[in-house]
Amino acid sequence: MIQLTATISLFFFSYVFYEIQATLCCLIVSLAIFTTLNTPLNLAAMAVECYIAVCLPLRHAELCTIRRTYILIGWIWAMNIVSALSDVFIVLATQPLQLFHSTIFCERNNLFRHPVSVKKREVSYIIYLIGVWFTLLYAYFKIFLAAEAAKGSKSGDGDAKKLVESHFYSPAVFPSQIFTSSPRYLLFIHLVINDMMQLALSTLLHIISYALYKINVPFCLVLLIVTITTTLNTPLNLAGMAVECYVAICIPLRHGQICTVRNTYVLIGLIWAVGALSILPDLFILLATEPLQFFHSRASCLWDRVFRSSYSLKKRDASHIVCLVFVWLVLFYTYLRILFAAKERLQTFKKARNTILLLHGFQLLLCMIVYVRPMFEQCLLYLLPQNYSTIRFSSYVIAQILPRFVSPIVYGLRDQLFRRHVRRYLLCKVSTSNNQRKHVTGPKVRIQLK
């Protein structure tokens, strides 16, 4: 999240302000550099922890303690901070003092442009690449051999086999046994996956629009259709989660009958069907109104530039208004009923009111912006036609990125069960689950193996 925030800030400054103060640029670039380098080192450390747990299970509790994990995290940050600070020292030693009182285009190659910095960066990248890849290949190759041996063993060392399988497969199996049996978690998982797809594709479209400007129309159509569908899915998914919450609180005796896993999958299918049906008419209008040569040409990959028929624009505005009204009615009705139900319990009323009005209200307001974004952009472009790139990029950050940063916090980390599992994996705690889902820690496993 820190890396994403820093890099998005750099892109925002470069396209909106173009030039910023060199001191601020130096801080943001340095933060972006060492958080970027933290990721592969953190993955290598996770691979080593997994290797120890699977291949050396009796020593896992001794080697992989929480204290040593924090020390390792500190070393990762320290190594990359030193790597980034060396570039800052080179700039201080080689550039005049006036540079830090001026404004520059905030890019790493523009700020750290000394040949020594460039060579140091290339050498450090090669060292990082070799070290991380060697660690990952060795660790996962040994884990793979241990897992194959555990699968093939028929007798003896049964507890070790269970430990190998539980540690190697638990992140994918045991949480899914808990989360996939609850409609609330199913909708949240669908929301996260949908938002990941939307962010990846929308970011790709923005990079293409700024870097390549024009691409082949068929490829652009595929990207646009999937991006628009996933964008429209988010408010509908939030409405489905609100309905599930309403049924659980206001109709608790029928929750098990109405909110089943099967009905949840049906709802997810309907969400995708509604999102797809919203964009497919635009495709049919495009096929009916544009000549065949248009699909063999290159175009700027924007909704208004590709689906440029007046029918498509009117249909888009009408469908957005209908979805906006429907989703807002569902949200207002469900959350008002939840508030009234909580009001009967005075102890939980204030907490429910603050949660709904502050957290959910802010997050839902951000998600609803997607419906009014096209009309809002048109008004701004009419008033400020010279700021086209600034308006588009700013609206993209506000309408697409911000809501998807808030959703995992509001619906994920605030949940006690989800937060407990996230904390367990972040702190590298080994646990197995039996039929009663009780956790067996390292020392207990050691006793069983003896």
Rosetta blueprint (number, residue, H / E / L):
1 M L
2 I H
3 Q H
4 L H
5 T H
6 A H
7 T H
8 I H
9 S H
10 L H
11 F H
12 F H
13 F H
14 S H
15 Y H
16 V H
17 F L
18 Y L
19 E E
20 I E
21 Q E
22 A H
23 T H
24 L H
25 C H
26 C H
27 L H
28 I H
29 V H
30 S H
31 L H
32 A H
33 I H
34 F H
35 T H
36 T H
37 L H
38 N H
39 T H
40 P H
41 L H
42 N H
43 L H
44 A H
45 A H
46 M H
47 A H
48 V H
49 E H
50 C H
51 Y H
52 I H
53 A H
54 V H
55 C H
56 L L
57 P H
58 L H
59 R H
60 H H
61 A H
62 E H
63 L H
64 C L
65 T L
66 I H
67 R H
68 R H
69 T H
70 Y H
71 I H
72 L H
73 I H
74 G H
75 W H
76 I H
77 W H
78 A H
79 M H
80 N H
81 I H
82 V H
83 S H
84 A H
85 L H
86 S H
87 D H
88 V H
89 F H
90 I H
91 V H
92 L H
93 A H
94 T H
95 Q L
96 P L
97 L H
98 Q H
99 L H
100 F H
101 H H
102 S L
103 T E
104 I E
105 F E
106 C L
107 E L
108 R H
109 N H
110 N H
111 L H
112 F L
113 R L
114 H L
115 P H
116 V H
117 S H
118 V H
119 K H
120 K H
121 R H
122 E H
123 V H
124 S H
125 Y H
126 I H
127 I H
128 Y H
129 L H
130 I H
131 G H
132 V H
133 W H
134 F H
135 T H
136 L H
137 L H
138 Y H
139 A H
140 Y H
141 F H
142 K H
143 I H
144 F H
145 L H
146 A H
147 A H
148 E H
149 A H
150 A H
151 K H
152 G H
153 S L
154 K L
155 S L
156 G L
157 D L
158 G H
159 D H
160 A H
161 K H
162 K H
163 L H
164 V H
165 E H
166 S H
167 H H
168 F H
169 Y H
170 S H
171 P H
172 A H
173 V H
174 F H
175 P H
176 S H
177 Q H
178 I H
179 F H
180 T L
181 S L
182 S L
183 P H
184 R H
185 Y H
186 L H
187 L H
188 F H
189 I H
190 H H
191 L H
192 V H
193 I H
194 N H
195 D H
196 M H
197 M H
198 Q H
199 L H
200 A H
201 L H
202 S H
203 T H
204 L H
205 L H
206 H H
207 I H
208 I H
209 S H
210 Y H
211 A H
212 L L
213 Y L
214 K E
215 I E
216 N E
217 V H
218 P H
219 F H
220 C H
221 L H
222 V H
223 L H
224 L H
225 I H
226 V H
227 T H
228 I H
229 T H
230 T H
231 T H
232 L H
233 N H
234 T H
235 P H
236 L H
237 N H
238 L H
239 A H
240 G H
241 M H
242 A H
243 V H
244 E H
245 C H
246 Y H
247 V H
248 A H
249 I H
250 C H
251 I L
252 P H
253 L H
254 R H
255 H H
256 G H
257 Q H
258 I H
259 C L
260 T L
261 V H
262 R H
263 N H
264 T H
265 Y H
266 V H
267 L H
268 I H
269 G H
270 L H
271 I H
272 W H
273 A H
274 V H
275 G H
276 A H
277 L H
278 S H
279 I H
280 L H
281 P H
282 D H
283 L H
284 F H
285 I H
286 L H
287 L H
288 A H
289 T H
290 E L
291 P L
292 L H
293 Q H
294 F H
295 F H
296 H H
297 S L
298 R E
299 A E
300 S E
301 C L
302 L L
303 W H
304 D H
305 R H
306 V H
307 F L
308 R L
309 S L
310 S H
311 Y H
312 S H
313 L H
314 K H
315 K H
316 R H
317 D H
318 A H
319 S H
320 H H
321 I H
322 V H
323 C H
324 L H
325 V H
326 F H
327 V H
328 W H
329 L H
330 V H
331 L H
332 F H
333 Y H
334 T H
335 Y H
336 L H
337 R H
338 I H
339 L H
340 F H
341 A H
342 A H
343 K H
344 E L
345 R L
346 L H
347 Q H
348 T H
349 F H
350 K H
351 K H
352 A H
353 R H
354 N H
355 T H
356 I H
357 L H
358 L H
359 L H
360 H H
361 G H
362 F H
363 Q H
364 L H
365 L H
366 L H
367 C H
368 M H
369 I H
370 V H
371 Y H
372 V H
373 R H
374 P H
375 M H
376 F H
377 E H
378 Q H
379 C H
380 L H
381 L H
382 Y H
383 L H
384 L L
385 P H
386 Q H
387 N H
388 Y H
389 S H
390 T H
391 I H
392 R H
393 F H
394 S H
395 S H
396 Y H
397 V H
398 I H
399 A H
400 Q H
401 I H
402 L H
403 P H
404 R H
405 F H
406 V H
407 S H
408 P H
409 I H
410 V H
411 Y H
412 G H
413 L H
414 R L
415 D L
416 Q H
417 L H
418 F H
419 R H
420 R H
421 H H
422 V H
423 R H
424 R H
425 Y H
426 L H
427 L L
428 C L
429 K L
430 V L
431 S L
432 T L
433 S E
434 N L
435 N L
436 Q L
437 R L
438 K L
439 H E
440 V L
441 T L
442 G H
443 P H
444 K H
445 V H
446 R H
447 I H
448 Q H
449 L H
450 K L
